[in-house]
Amino acid sequence: MNDERSTSPLRGVTPLPIATGALTEDERWRLTLYKWRYSLESQGFTPAQARQLLFVKWLYSRRLALP
């Protein structure tokens, strides 16, 4: 069985450029916050509770809140 569709490149389709380089520090931090929030919400916390917990985490990281 000769199926050229699976091995030949698509005609008329321009491949998207691949981003090179690592994430910036800001992008990495935003991704981390997103993952933490998603994790909290998947464990049953409401979006408001997740926001509050992330705010406390931020305060703690800035040394504005005591553990």
PQR file of N, CA, C, O and H, with PARSE charges and radii, in Angstrom:
ATOM      1  N   MET A   1       0.840  -1.175   0.000 -0.4000 1.5000
ATOM      2  CA  MET A   1       0.000   0.000   0.000 -0.0000 2.0000
ATOM      3  C   MET A   1       0.884   1.237   0.000  0.5500 1.7000
ATOM      4  O   MET A   1       1.716   1.410   0.891 -0.5500 1.4000
ATOM      5  N   ASN A   2       0.706   2.096  -0.996 -0.4000 1.5000
ATOM      6  CA  ASN A   2       1.514   3.292  -1.135 -0.0000 2.0000
ATOM      7  C   ASN A   2       0.652   4.508  -0.825  0.5500 1.7000
ATOM      8  O   ASN A   2      -0.181   4.914  -1.634 -0.5500 1.4000
ATOM      9  H   ASN A   2       0.031   1.955  -1.720  0.4000 1.0000
ATOM     10  N   ASP A   3       0.859   5.077   0.340 -0.4000 1.5000
ATOM     11  CA  ASP A   3       0.072   6.232   0.749 -0.0000 2.0000
ATOM     12  C   ASP A   3       0.999   7.445   0.850  0.5500 1.7000
ATOM     13  O   ASP A   3       1.681   7.643   1.855 -0.5500 1.4000
ATOM     14  H   ASP A   3       1.536   4.747   0.998  0.4000 1.0000
ATOM     15  N   GLU A   4       1.007   8.258  -0.221 -0.4000 1.5000
ATOM     16  CA  GLU A   4       1.887   9.415  -0.261 -0.0000 2.0000
ATOM     17  C   GLU A   4       1.428  10.522   0.672  0.5500 1.7000
ATOM     18  O   GLU A   4       2.224  11.382   1.047 -0.5500 1.4000
ATOM     19  H   GLU A   4       0.452   8.098  -1.038  0.4000 1.0000
ATOM     20  N   ARG A   5       0.167  10.513   1.050 -0.4000 1.5000
ATOM     21  CA  ARG A   5      -0.347  11.595   1.891 -0.0000 2.0000
ATOM     22  C   ARG A   5       0.344  11.650   3.246  0.5500 1.7000
ATOM     23  O   ARG A   5       0.519  12.736   3.799 -0.5500 1.4000
ATOM     24  H   ARG A   5      -0.479   9.814   0.745  0.4000 1.0000
ATOM     25  N   SER A   6       0.735  10.521   3.784 -0.4000 1.5000
ATOM     26  CA  SER A   6       1.325  10.516   5.119 -0.0000 2.0000
ATOM     27  C   SER A   6       2.797  10.908   5.123  0.5500 1.7000
ATOM     28  O   SER A   6       3.326  11.280   6.170 -0.5500 1.4000
ATOM     29  H   SER A   6       0.593   9.639   3.334  0.4000 1.0000
ATOM     30  N   THR A   7       3.470  10.834   3.977 -0.4000 1.5000
ATOM     31  CA  THR A   7       4.903  11.124   3.954 -0.0000 2.0000
ATOM     32  C   THR A   7       5.260  12.385   3.190  0.5500 1.7000
ATOM     33  O   THR A   7       6.368  12.895   3.351 -0.5500 1.4000
ATOM     34  H   THR A   7       3.040  10.532   3.126  0.4000 1.0000
ATOM     35  N   SER A   8       4.373  12.901   2.375 -0.4000 1.5000
ATOM     36  CA  SER A   8       4.701  14.090   1.584 -0.0000 2.0000
ATOM     37  C   SER A   8       4.299  15.350   2.353  0.5500 1.7000
ATOM     38  O   SER A   8       3.320  15.344   3.099 -0.5500 1.4000
ATOM     39  H   SER A   8       3.473  12.487   2.245  0.4000 1.0000
ATOM     40  N   PRO A   9       5.069  16.438   2.162 -0.5600 1.5000
ATOM     41  CA  PRO A   9       4.709  17.689   2.843  0.2800 2.0000
ATOM     42  C   PRO A   9       3.403  18.245   2.276  0.5500 1.7000
ATOM     43  O   PRO A   9       3.031  17.962   1.137 -0.5500 1.4000
ATOM     44  N   LEU A  10       2.724  19.033   3.088 -0.4000 1.5000
ATOM     45  CA  LEU A  10       1.469  19.630   2.645 -0.0000 2.0000
ATOM     46  C   LEU A  10       1.771  20.703   1.606  0.5500 1.7000
ATOM     47  O   LEU A  10       2.694  21.501   1.765 -0.5500 1.4000
ATOM     48  H   LEU A  10       3.026  19.263   4.013  0.4000 1.0000
ATOM     49  N   ARG A  11       0.990  20.704   0.559 -0.4000 1.5000
ATOM     50  CA  ARG A  11       1.177  21.700  -0.500 -0.0000 2.0000
ATOM     51  C   ARG A  11       0.420  22.967  -0.139  0.5500 1.7000
ATOM     52  O   ARG A  11      -0.729  22.909   0.299 -0.5500 1.4000
ATOM     53  H   ARG A  11       0.240  20.056   0.430  0.4000 1.0000
ATOM     54  N   GLY A  12       1.066  24.112  -0.324 -0.4000 1.5000
ATOM     55  CA  GLY A  12       0.418  25.387  -0.080 -0.0000 2.0000
ATOM     56  C   GLY A  12       0.368  25.791   1.388  0.5500 1.7000
ATOM     57  O   GLY A  12      -0.244  26.805   1.721 -0.5500 1.4000
ATOM     58  H   GLY A  12       1.999  24.159  -0.680  0.4000 1.0000
ATOM     59  N   VAL A  13       0.988  25.031   2.262 -0.4000 1.5000
ATOM     60  CA  VAL A  13       0.989  25.360   3.684 -0.0000 2.0000
ATOM     61  C   VAL A  13       2.387  25.815   4.075  0.5500 1.7000
ATOM     62  O   VAL A  13       3.372  25.108   3.863 -0.5500 1.4000
ATOM     63  H   VAL A  13       1.486  24.207   1.991  0.4000 1.0000
ATOM     64  N   THR A  14       2.450  26.997   4.645 -0.4000 1.5000
ATOM     65  CA  THR A  14       3.734  27.530   5.099 -0.0000 2.0000
ATOM     66  C   THR A  14       3.905  27.179   6.574  0.5500 1.7000
ATOM     67  O   THR A  14       3.053  27.518   7.395 -0.5500 1.4000
ATOM     68  H   THR A  14       1.650  27.572   4.817  0.4000 1.0000
ATOM     69  N   PRO A  15       4.994  26.506   6.914 -0.5600 1.5000
ATOM     70  CA  PRO A  15       5.186  26.155   8.319  0.2800 2.0000
ATOM     71  C   PRO A  15       5.431  27.403   9.157  0.5500 1.7000
ATOM     72  O   PRO A  15       6.061  28.355   8.698 -0.5500 1.4000
ATOM     73  N   LEU A  16       4.926  27.390  10.390 -0.4000 1.5000
ATOM     74  CA  LEU A  16       5.142  28.500  11.297 -0.0000 2.0000
ATOM     75  C   LEU A  16       6.582  28.486  11.794  0.5500 1.7000
ATOM     76  O   LEU A  16       7.162  27.420  11.999 -0.5500 1.4000
ATOM     77  H   LEU A  16       4.414  26.616  10.763  0.4000 1.0000
ATOM     78  N   PRO A  17       7.152  29.655  11.984 -0.5600 1.5000
ATOM     79  CA  PRO A  17       8.523  29.675  12.503  0.2800 2.0000
ATOM     80  C   PRO A  17       8.550  29.156  13.938  0.5500 1.7000
ATOM     81  O   PRO A  17       7.633  29.408  14.720 -0.5500 1.4000
ATOM     82  N   ILE A  18       9.590  28.444  14.263 -0.4000 1.5000
ATOM     83  CA  ILE A  18       9.744  27.892  15.600 -0.0000 2.0000
ATOM     84  C   ILE A  18      10.495  28.909  16.441  0.5500 1.7000
ATOM     85  O   ILE A  18      11.569  29.379  16.065 -0.5500 1.4000
ATOM     86  H   ILE A  18      10.335  28.239  13.628  0.4000 1.0000
ATOM     87  N   ALA A  19       9.913  29.240  17.587 -0.4000 1.5000
ATOM     88  CA  ALA A  19      10.563  30.200  18.482 -0.0000 2.0000
ATOM     89  C   ALA A  19      11.803  29.550  19.093  0.5500 1.7000
ATOM     90  O   ALA A  19      11.759  28.424  19.589 -0.5500 1.4000
ATOM     91  H   ALA A  19       9.041  28.858  17.893  0.4000 1.0000
ATOM     92  N   THR A  20      12.870  30.268  19.043 -0.4000 1.5000
ATOM     93  CA  THR A  20      14.100  29.762  19.645 -0.0000 2.0000
ATOM     94  C   THR A  20      14.382  30.530  20.917  0.5500 1.7000
ATOM     95  O   THR A  20      13.938  31.666  21.080 -0.5500 1.4000
ATOM     96  H   THR A  20      12.905  31.183  18.640  0.4000 1.0000
ATOM     97  N   GLY A  21      15.105  29.921  21.797 -0.4000 1.5000
ATOM     98  CA  GLY A  21      15.460  30.574  23.045 -0.0000 2.0000
ATOM     99  C   GLY A  21      14.515  30.167  24.161  0.5500 1.7000
ATOM    100  O   GLY A  21      13.434  29.622  23.938 -0.5500 1.4000
ATOM    101  H   GLY A  21      15.466  28.998  21.664  0.4000 1.0000
ATOM    102  N   ALA A  22      14.959  30.448  25.341 -0.4000 1.5000
ATOM    103  CA  ALA A  22      14.180  30.089  26.520 -0.0000 2.0000
ATOM    104  C   ALA A  22      13.132  31.156  26.817  0.5500 1.7000
ATOM    105  O   ALA A  22      13.130  32.235  26.225 -0.5500 1.4000
ATOM    106  H   ALA A  22      15.837  30.890  25.523  0.4000 1.0000
ATOM    107  N   LEU A  23      12.257  30.828  27.735 -0.4000 1.5000
ATOM    108  CA  LEU A  23      11.265  31.794  28.178 -0.0000 2.0000
ATOM    109  C   LEU A  23      11.948  32.909  28.951  0.5500 1.7000
ATOM    110  O   LEU A  23      12.975  32.704  29.596 -0.5500 1.4000
ATOM    111  H   LEU A  23      12.259  29.951  28.215  0.4000 1.0000
ATOM    112  N   THR A  24      11.357  34.089  28.871 -0.4000 1.5000
ATOM    113  CA  THR A  24      11.883  35.188  29.671 -0.0000 2.0000
ATOM    114  C   THR A  24      11.500  34.949  31.128  0.5500 1.7000
ATOM    115  O   THR A  24      10.662  34.098  31.425 -0.5500 1.4000
ATOM    116  H   THR A  24      10.522  34.256  28.346  0.4000 1.0000
ATOM    117  N   GLU A  25      12.111  35.697  32.022 -0.4000 1.5000
ATOM    118  CA  GLU A  25      11.807  35.547  33.444 -0.0000 2.0000
ATOM    119  C   GLU A  25      10.346  35.869  33.711  0.5500 1.7000
ATOM    120  O   GLU A  25       9.696  35.183  34.500 -0.5500 1.4000
ATOM    121  H   GLU A  25      12.792  36.389  31.781  0.4000 1.0000
ATOM    122  N   ASP A  26       9.821  36.904  33.066 -0.4000 1.5000
ATOM    123  CA  ASP A  26       8.421  37.275  33.244 -0.0000 2.0000
ATOM    124  C   ASP A  26       7.486  36.188  32.733  0.5500 1.7000
ATOM    125  O   ASP A  26       6.498  35.863  33.390 -0.5500 1.4000
ATOM    126  H   ASP A  26      10.349  37.461  32.425  0.4000 1.0000
ATOM    127  N   GLU A  27       7.786  35.624  31.573 -0.4000 1.5000
ATOM    128  CA  GLU A  27       6.959  34.547  31.027 -0.0000 2.0000
ATOM    129  C   GLU A  27       6.981  33.310  31.932  0.5500 1.7000
ATOM    130  O   GLU A  27       5.956  32.659  32.134 -0.5500 1.4000
ATOM    131  H   GLU A  27       8.590  35.888  31.039  0.4000 1.0000
ATOM    132  N   ARG A  28       8.144  33.001  32.463 -0.4000 1.5000
ATOM    133  CA  ARG A  28       8.272  31.844  33.360 -0.0000 2.0000
ATOM    134  C   ARG A  28       7.459  32.064  34.638  0.5500 1.7000
ATOM    135  O   ARG A  28       6.809  31.138  35.121 -0.5500 1.4000
ATOM    136  H   ARG A  28       8.976  33.530  32.298  0.4000 1.0000
ATOM    137  N   TRP A  29       7.491  33.281  35.190 -0.4000 1.5000
ATOM    138  CA  TRP A  29       6.737  33.598  36.399 -0.0000 2.0000
ATOM    139  C   TRP A  29       5.236  33.526  36.135  0.5500 1.7000
ATOM    140  O   TRP A  29       4.493  32.976  36.949 -0.5500 1.4000
ATOM    141  H   TRP A  29       8.019  34.034  34.797  0.4000 1.0000
ATOM    142  N   ARG A  30       4.782  34.072  35.011 -0.4000 1.5000
ATOM    143  CA  ARG A  30       3.351  34.023  34.673 -0.0000 2.0000
ATOM    144  C   ARG A  30       2.881  32.584  34.461  0.5500 1.7000
ATOM    145  O   ARG A  30       1.776  32.225  34.866 -0.5500 1.4000
ATOM    146  H   ARG A  30       5.385  34.519  34.350  0.4000 1.0000
ATOM    147  N   LEU A  31       3.707  31.773  33.834 -0.4000 1.5000
ATOM    148  CA  LEU A  31       3.365  30.367  33.635 -0.0000 2.0000
ATOM    149  C   LEU A  31       3.295  29.647  34.970  0.5500 1.7000
ATOM    150  O   LEU A  31       2.413  28.813  35.176 -0.5500 1.4000
ATOM    151  H   LEU A  31       4.605  32.065  33.505  0.4000 1.0000
ATOM    152  N   THR A  32       4.203  29.951  35.871 -0.4000 1.5000
ATOM    153  CA  THR A  32       4.194  29.332  37.195 -0.0000 2.0000
ATOM    154  C   THR A  32       2.920  29.696  37.949  0.5500 1.7000
ATOM    155  O   THR A  32       2.282  28.829  38.547 -0.5500 1.4000
ATOM    156  H   THR A  32       4.919  30.629  35.704  0.4000 1.0000
ATOM    157  N   LEU A  33       2.548  30.978  37.923 -0.4000 1.5000
ATOM    158  CA  LEU A  33       1.316  31.397  38.596 -0.0000 2.0000
ATOM    159  C   LEU A  33       0.099  30.712  37.995  0.5500 1.7000
ATOM    160  O   LEU A  33      -0.797  30.295  38.729 -0.5500 1.4000
ATOM    161  H   LEU A  33       3.066  31.682  37.438  0.4000 1.0000
ATOM    162  N   TYR A  34       0.053  30.589  36.685 -0.4000 1.5000
ATOM    163  CA  TYR A  34      -1.058  29.917  36.019 -0.0000 2.0000
ATOM    164  C   TYR A  34      -1.142  28.455  36.470  0.5500 1.7000
ATOM    165  O   TYR A  34      -2.228  27.950  36.756 -0.5500 1.4000
ATOM    166  H   TYR A  34       0.781  30.928  36.090  0.4000 1.0000
ATOM    167  N   LYS A  35      -0.003  27.788  36.530 -0.4000 1.5000
ATOM    168  CA  LYS A  35       0.008  26.380  36.929 -0.0000 2.0000
ATOM    169  C   LYS A  35      -0.426  26.224  38.383  0.5500 1.7000
ATOM    170  O   LYS A  35      -1.171  25.300  38.710 -0.5500 1.4000
ATOM    171  H   LYS A  35       0.879  28.198  36.298  0.4000 1.0000
ATOM    172  N   TRP A  36       0.033  27.117  39.256 -0.4000 1.5000
ATOM    173  CA  TRP A  36      -0.389  27.059  40.655 -0.0000 2.0000
ATOM    174  C   TRP A  36      -1.885  27.257  40.777  0.5500 1.7000
ATOM    175  O   TRP A  36      -2.561  26.524  41.499 -0.5500 1.4000
ATOM    176  H   TRP A  36       0.638  27.867  38.991  0.4000 1.0000
ATOM    177  N   ARG A  37      -2.406  28.259  40.063 -0.4000 1.5000
ATOM    178  CA  ARG A  37      -3.847  28.540  40.133 -0.0000 2.0000
ATOM    179  C   ARG A  37      -4.658  27.371  39.583  0.5500 1.7000
ATOM    180  O   ARG A  37      -5.650  26.964  40.187 -0.5500 1.4000
ATOM    181  H   ARG A  37      -1.857  28.854  39.476  0.4000 1.0000
ATOM    182  N   TYR A  38      -4.245  26.840  38.460 -0.4000 1.5000
ATOM    183  CA  TYR A  38      -4.931  25.692  37.877 -0.0000 2.0000
ATOM    184  C   TYR A  38      -4.906  24.514  38.841  0.5500 1.7000
ATOM    185  O   TYR A  38      -5.910  23.820  39.006 -0.5500 1.4000
ATOM    186  H   TYR A  38      -3.439  27.171  37.970  0.4000 1.0000
ATOM    187  N   SER A  39      -3.773  24.291  39.470 -0.4000 1.5000
ATOM    188  CA  SER A  39      -3.645  23.187  40.418 -0.0000 2.0000
ATOM    189  C   SER A  39      -4.585  23.376  41.606  0.5500 1.7000
ATOM    190  O   SER A  39      -5.254  22.432  42.025 -0.5500 1.4000
ATOM    191  H   SER A  39      -2.958  24.854  39.335  0.4000 1.0000
ATOM    192  N   LEU A  40      -4.636  24.578  42.144 -0.4000 1.5000
ATOM    193  CA  LEU A  40      -5.535  24.853  43.265 -0.0000 2.0000
ATOM    194  C   LEU A  40      -6.991  24.645  42.877  0.5500 1.7000
ATOM    195  O   LEU A  40      -7.753  24.023  43.617 -0.5500 1.4000
ATOM    196  H   LEU A  40      -4.092  25.345  41.803  0.4000 1.0000
ATOM    197  N   GLU A  41      -7.376  25.166  41.715 -0.4000 1.5000
ATOM    198  CA  GLU A  41      -8.763  25.021  41.267 -0.0000 2.0000
ATOM    199  C   GLU A  41      -9.107  23.568  40.965  0.5500 1.7000
ATOM    200  O   GLU A  41     -10.245  23.149  41.176 -0.5500 1.4000
ATOM    201  H   GLU A  41      -6.757  25.672  41.114  0.4000 1.0000
ATOM    202  N   SER A  42      -8.152  22.804  40.481 -0.4000 1.5000
ATOM    203  CA  SER A  42      -8.430  21.394  40.195 -0.0000 2.0000
ATOM    204  C   SER A  42      -8.561  20.579  41.479  0.5500 1.7000
ATOM    205  O   SER A  42      -9.139  19.493  41.470 -0.5500 1.4000
ATOM    206  H   SER A  42      -7.228  23.145  40.309  0.4000 1.0000
ATOM    207  N   GLN A  43      -8.022  21.104  42.590 -0.4000 1.5000
ATOM    208  CA  GLN A  43      -8.152  20.430  43.881 -0.0000 2.0000
ATOM    209  C   GLN A  43      -9.431  20.838  44.613  0.5500 1.7000
ATOM    210  O   GLN A  43      -9.663  20.401  45.740 -0.5500 1.4000
ATOM    211  H   GLN A  43      -7.552  21.986  42.597  0.4000 1.0000
ATOM    212  N   GLY A  44     -10.254  21.666  43.988 -0.4000 1.5000
ATOM    213  CA  GLY A  44     -11.545  22.011  44.571 -0.0000 2.0000
ATOM    214  C   GLY A  44     -11.662  23.415  45.130  0.5500 1.7000
ATOM    215  O   GLY A  44     -12.726  23.788  45.624 -0.5500 1.4000
ATOM    216  H   GLY A  44     -10.066  22.021  43.072  0.4000 1.0000
ATOM    217  N   PHE A  45     -10.600  24.207  45.067 -0.4000 1.5000
ATOM    218  CA  PHE A  45     -10.691  25.585  45.524 -0.0000 2.0000
ATOM    219  C   PHE A  45     -11.462  26.406  44.499  0.5500 1.7000
ATOM    220  O   PHE A  45     -11.368  26.158  43.297 -0.5500 1.4000
ATOM    221  H   PHE A  45      -9.735  23.905  44.665  0.4000 1.0000
ATOM    222  N   THR A  46     -12.223  27.381  44.977 -0.4000 1.5000
ATOM    223  CA  THR A  46     -12.930  28.275  44.061 -0.0000 2.0000
ATOM    224  C   THR A  46     -11.916  29.248  43.464  0.5500 1.7000
ATOM    225  O   THR A  46     -10.828  29.418  44.013 -0.5500 1.4000
ATOM    226  H   THR A  46     -12.299  27.582  45.954  0.4000 1.0000
ATOM    227  N   PRO A  47     -12.261  29.890  42.342 -0.5600 1.5000
ATOM    228  CA  PRO A  47     -11.337  30.883  41.776  0.2800 2.0000
ATOM    229  C   PRO A  47     -10.979  31.992  42.773  0.5500 1.7000
ATOM    230  O   PRO A  47      -9.837  32.451  42.808 -0.5500 1.4000
ATOM    231  N   ALA A  48     -11.953  32.421  43.580 -0.4000 1.5000
ATOM    232  CA  ALA A  48     -11.678  33.466  44.577 -0.0000 2.0000
ATOM    233  C   ALA A  48     -10.689  32.963  45.627  0.5500 1.7000
ATOM    234  O   ALA A  48      -9.779  33.693  46.020 -0.5500 1.4000
ATOM    235  H   ALA A  48     -12.880  32.048  43.552  0.4000 1.0000
ATOM    236  N   GLN A  49     -10.861  31.727  46.079 -0.4000 1.5000
ATOM    237  CA  GLN A  49      -9.938  31.161  47.062 -0.0000 2.0000
ATOM    238  C   GLN A  49      -8.531  31.011  46.472  0.5500 1.7000
ATOM    239  O   GLN A  49      -7.536  31.288  47.143 -0.5500 1.4000
ATOM    240  H   GLN A  49     -11.601  31.135  45.760  0.4000 1.0000
ATOM    241  N   ALA A  50      -8.462  30.581  45.236 -0.4000 1.5000
ATOM    242  CA  ALA A  50      -7.158  30.432  44.575 -0.0000 2.0000
ATOM    243  C   ALA A  50      -6.462  31.782  44.474  0.5500 1.7000
ATOM    244  O   ALA A  50      -5.258  31.876  44.713 -0.5500 1.4000
ATOM    245  H   ALA A  50      -9.270  30.356  44.691  0.4000 1.0000
ATOM    246  N   ARG A  51      -7.213  32.838  44.119 -0.4000 1.5000
ATOM    247  CA  ARG A  51      -6.646  34.186  44.049 -0.0000 2.0000
ATOM    248  C   ARG A  51      -6.102  34.623  45.405  0.5500 1.7000
ATOM    249  O   ARG A  51      -5.013  35.188  45.496 -0.5500 1.4000
ATOM    250  H   ARG A  51      -8.191  32.761  43.925  0.4000 1.0000
ATOM    251  N   GLN A  52      -6.879  34.354  46.463 -0.4000 1.5000
ATOM    252  CA  GLN A  52      -6.443  34.742  47.807 -0.0000 2.0000
ATOM    253  C   GLN A  52      -5.183  33.990  48.218  0.5500 1.7000
ATOM    254  O   GLN A  52      -4.270  34.581  48.796 -0.5500 1.4000
ATOM    255  H   GLN A  52      -7.765  33.894  46.389  0.4000 1.0000
ATOM    256  N   LEU A  53      -5.126  32.707  47.930 -0.4000 1.5000
ATOM    257  CA  LEU A  53      -3.939  31.928  48.275 -0.0000 2.0000
ATOM    258  C   LEU A  53      -2.713  32.404  47.509  0.5500 1.7000
ATOM    259  O   LEU A  53      -1.619  32.480  48.067 -0.5500 1.4000
ATOM    260  H   LEU A  53      -5.867  32.227  47.461  0.4000 1.0000
ATOM    261  N   LEU A  54      -2.894  32.726  46.231 -0.4000 1.5000
ATOM    262  CA  LEU A  54      -1.766  33.241  45.452 -0.0000 2.0000
ATOM    263  C   LEU A  54      -1.331  34.614  45.964  0.5500 1.7000
ATOM    264  O   LEU A  54      -0.146  34.945  45.926 -0.5500 1.4000
ATOM    265  H   LEU A  54      -3.783  32.665  45.778  0.4000 1.0000
ATOM    266  N   PHE A  55      -2.287  35.411  46.443 -0.4000 1.5000
ATOM    267  CA  PHE A  55      -1.936  36.708  47.012 -0.0000 2.0000
ATOM    268  C   PHE A  55      -1.114  36.526  48.288  0.5500 1.7000
ATOM    269  O   PHE A  55      -0.127  37.231  48.498 -0.5500 1.4000
ATOM    270  H   PHE A  55      -3.250  35.142  46.475  0.4000 1.0000
ATOM    271  N   VAL A  56      -1.518  35.589  49.134 -0.4000 1.5000
ATOM    272  CA  VAL A  56      -0.757  35.303  50.352 -0.0000 2.0000
ATOM    273  C   VAL A  56       0.641  34.797  49.984  0.5500 1.7000
ATOM    274  O   VAL A  56       1.623  35.164  50.628 -0.5500 1.4000
ATOM    275  H   VAL A  56      -2.319  35.016  48.964  0.4000 1.0000
ATOM    276  N   LYS A  57       0.731  33.963  48.959 -0.4000 1.5000
ATOM    277  CA  LYS A  57       2.032  33.481  48.491 -0.0000 2.0000
ATOM    278  C   LYS A  57       2.896  34.654  48.035  0.5500 1.7000
ATOM    279  O   LYS A  57       4.092  34.697  48.322 -0.5500 1.4000
ATOM    280  H   LYS A  57      -0.067  33.665  48.435  0.4000 1.0000
ATOM    281  N   TRP A  58       2.291  35.599  47.331 -0.4000 1.5000
ATOM    282  CA  TRP A  58       3.017  36.781  46.886 -0.0000 2.0000
ATOM    283  C   TRP A  58       3.504  37.599  48.083  0.5500 1.7000
ATOM    284  O   TRP A  58       4.658  38.026  48.120 -0.5500 1.4000
ATOM    285  H   TRP A  58       1.320  35.564  47.098  0.4000 1.0000
ATOM    286  N   LEU A  59       2.610  37.817  49.071 -0.4000 1.5000
ATOM    287  CA  LEU A  59       3.007  38.546  50.276 -0.0000 2.0000
ATOM    288  C   LEU A  59       4.171  37.863  50.974  0.5500 1.7000
ATOM    289  O   LEU A  59       5.132  38.511  51.387 -0.5500 1.4000
ATOM    290  H   LEU A  59       1.673  37.470  49.041  0.4000 1.0000
ATOM    291  N   TYR A  60       4.072  36.551  51.098 -0.4000 1.5000
ATOM    292  CA  TYR A  60       5.129  35.796  51.765 -0.0000 2.0000
ATOM    293  C   TYR A  60       6.443  35.907  50.997  0.5500 1.7000
ATOM    294  O   TYR A  60       7.511  36.037  51.596 -0.5500 1.4000
ATOM    295  H   TYR A  60       3.291  36.024  50.762  0.4000 1.0000
ATOM    296  N   SER A  61       6.358  35.855  49.664 -0.4000 1.5000
ATOM    297  CA  SER A  61       7.588  35.942  48.865 -0.0000 2.0000
ATOM    298  C   SER A  61       8.225  37.315  48.978  0.5500 1.7000
ATOM    299  O   SER A  61       9.436  37.451  48.804 -0.5500 1.4000
ATOM    300  H   SER A  61       5.490  35.750  49.178  0.4000 1.0000
ATOM    301  N   ARG A  62       7.433  38.326  49.264 -0.4000 1.5000
ATOM    302  CA  ARG A  62       7.942  39.689  49.442 -0.0000 2.0000
ATOM    303  C   ARG A  62       8.297  39.970  50.895  0.5500 1.7000
ATOM    304  O   ARG A  62       8.700  41.080  51.242 -0.5500 1.4000
ATOM    305  H   ARG A  62       6.449  38.216  49.405  0.4000 1.0000
ATOM    306  N   ARG A  63       8.146  38.958  51.738 -0.4000 1.5000
ATOM    307  CA  ARG A  63       8.419  39.072  53.173 -0.0000 2.0000
ATOM    308  C   ARG A  63       7.506  40.080  53.862  0.5500 1.7000
ATOM    309  O   ARG A  63       7.889  40.710  54.848 -0.5500 1.4000
ATOM    310  H   ARG A  63       7.818  38.056  51.456  0.4000 1.0000
ATOM    311  N   LEU A  64       6.267  40.227  53.319 -0.4000 1.5000
ATOM    312  CA  LEU A  64       5.295  41.128  53.916 -0.0000 2.0000
ATOM    313  C   LEU A  64       4.323  40.401  54.838  0.5500 1.7000
ATOM    314  O   LEU A  64       3.545  41.033  55.553 -0.5500 1.4000
ATOM    315  H   LEU A  64       5.955  39.715  52.518  0.4000 1.0000
ATOM    316  N   ALA A  65       4.371  39.088  54.820 -0.4000 1.5000
ATOM    317  CA  ALA A  65       3.495  38.304  55.690 -0.0000 2.0000
ATOM    318  C   ALA A  65       4.337  37.269  56.401  0.5500 1.7000
ATOM    319  O   ALA A  65       5.295  36.737  55.841 -0.5500 1.4000
ATOM    320  H   ALA A  65       5.003  38.575  54.239  0.4000 1.0000
ATOM    321  N   LEU A  66       3.978  36.992  57.622 -0.4000 1.5000
ATOM    322  CA  LEU A  66       4.685  35.983  58.390 -0.0000 2.0000
ATOM    323  C   LEU A  66       4.009  34.636  58.201  0.5500 1.7000
ATOM    324  O   LEU A  66       2.791  34.580  58.031 -0.5500 1.4000
ATOM    325  H   LEU A  66       3.200  37.424  58.078  0.4000 1.0000
ATOM    326  N   PRO A  67       4.772  33.549  58.228 -0.5600 1.5000
ATOM    327  CA  PRO A  67       4.166  32.220  58.033  0.2800 2.0000
ATOM    328  C   PRO A  67       3.246  31.825  59.170  0.5500 1.7000
ATOM    329  O   PRO A  67       2.666  30.739  59.147 -0.5500 1.4000
TER
END
